[in-house]
């Protein structure tokens, strides 16, 4: 029986910035779209062990914080409009 190694991640994937926002083909963040984990790719020549796990956890957390901040700002604006409407 022969065995061989197989790839378990993407070479390439979607491009993201340091805030986990997915970038368009001209490096502009796509509104409302974040990426983390294997879909973002990383490995082009070598596979540093456990890097995909660390990258997934790090950018997953960053993406979560960015999304929460965006929702918080949206809620704050809505609250401000409601307060203003009551005046």
N, C-alpha and C positions, 0 to 999 in steps of 0.2 A: 504494500500500500504506500502510495506517495502522498505527500502533503506539501502544500505551498502556502505562502502568506498571501492574503488578499487585502485590498484597500477597504477601510471602514469609514472613510470620510471623503469629502469632496476635494478635488484639486480645483481651486478657483472659488466658485460660489458667488453670492451677491457681495457687492462692495459696501462696506459700512465706514462711518467716521468714528471718532473717539467717543461719541455720544450714542453709539449703536444705531444711528439713523441709517437706513438704506439709501445709497446714493444712486442717482440716475447715471446714464452713460457719460454725461458731462459733469460729473461730480457734484451735483446739486442734490441736497436731501429731498427725498420724496415725502411730502407731508403725510403724517399719520402712519408711516411705515418704519418699523424698527426690526433689526435682525440680530440674532445671537445663536451660538452653537454651530453645529456642523454645516448649516446652510450658508454660513458666511465663508466657508473655506479657509485656507491658510497655508497649507503645505504645498510647496511648489517643487522642492528638491529633496528634502529630508523630513523625517517625522521625529520631532523631539518628544519623548515619552510623556504622557499625561498632559500635554499642552492643550489638547482639545477640551479636556474636562475643565481645566483652569480658565480657558478662554470662554467656555460656555457659561460657567458660573459668574465670571467677572462681567461679561457683557450682558448676560441675562439680568443681572442686578442693575447695571447701568440703564438698560432699556426700561426696566420696571420703574426706576426712579424718574426717568425722563417722562414716561407716560403718566405717572402719578402727578408730577409737577404740571404737566399740560392740562390734565383734568382738573387739578386744583385751581389753576388760573382761570379756566373756563367757568368753574363753579363760582369763583370770586367775582368775575364779571357779571354773571347772571344775578348773584346776590346784590351787587351794586345797582344793577338796572331795576330790580324789584324794589329796593329801598328808595331809589330815585322816583319810581312810579308812585310810591305811597306818599311822597311829599307834596 
